[in-house]
Amino acid sequence: MKYCSTCGQPVEQRIPEGDNRHRYVCISCETIHYQNPRIVAGTVPVWEGRILLCRRAIEPRYGYWTLPAGFMENAETTTEAAARETREEALAEVDIQGLYSIIDVPHINQVHMFYRATLKDGLFGAGEESLESKLFEPGDIPWDEISFPTVRKTLELFLVDMKSDAYNVHVTDIRHPMAKKT
């Protein structure tokens, strides 16, 4: 950040009085510009024991498989964001069963939240951000082509819970950058 969104003057990084973190502060109007983590919301959509994944048509991780998810918008709840992202990426309507995983990703200032969901009618497709969507049997998930560590972790947890038919809410974190393929 270089300029204040309130008055347009330059900002500097400093610790404001009463705070303990560096913030961008306007040198003119003294507005403090807080930067907080972004929420990614999505679903683990299931139909007849199979899990719906989307092949990404956008960067990062173009061509890799993911659960339908994306950034939450202002004025929506996390469940609304998860359902909207599923509709946009997989052209699928879902019934949300409940929160499934919360994964903090502090090195990129994000929190990923996935909800258990069932396809309402078994119909799905590929939205603008997806090359294709496909239902996978648990044993056929393309693990070498999974897009992000949070998606992999959620799927791994989900498959364990699926075997016992007991779904818990999982709260964890991933504190390392994604390894680059060579």
C-alpha positions, 0 to 999 in steps of 0.5 A: 500500500502506498496511498491512503484510500481516505485522502490519497496521501502517502502512507507509512508503516508504523505501530499505532499508539495502543497497537502492537503490529505494524500498520499502514498509517496515513501521514496526513489524516492518520487513518489506520489501514488494517489488513486482515486475513481473507476467508476462502469458503467452499464445499465438499460436495457429494453425490451417491458416495462420490466427491465432486472436484473441479479442474481449475481454469485459472491461476494459480494451479491451472489444470489442477483439481480442487474442491469448489471454493473461493473468496468470500464476498462482502455482505454474504455469510460463509455458507452463502459464499460456499454455495455460491462458489459451488454454483459458479465453479461446478454449476451445482446446487447443494444442500449444506450439511454443516461446517467440516474444516477450518484451516488457517493458512497464516503465511498467505493471510487466509482462512479456508472453510469447507462445508459438507454438502450434497448435490441437490439433484446430481447435476453439475458442470464446468463454470467459467473458472473450471475446465471440467468437473467430475465425480470421483470415487474415493479411491480414484481421487487424483492425489498428484493433481490436487491444487492446494494443501488445504484441499488435500487436507480436507479430502484426507480428513473427509475420506477417513470420516466417510469410512466411519460415517461420523463427520466431525469439524476439523480445525487445523493449520498449514504453516508452510508454503506449497512446494514447487514441482520441478 
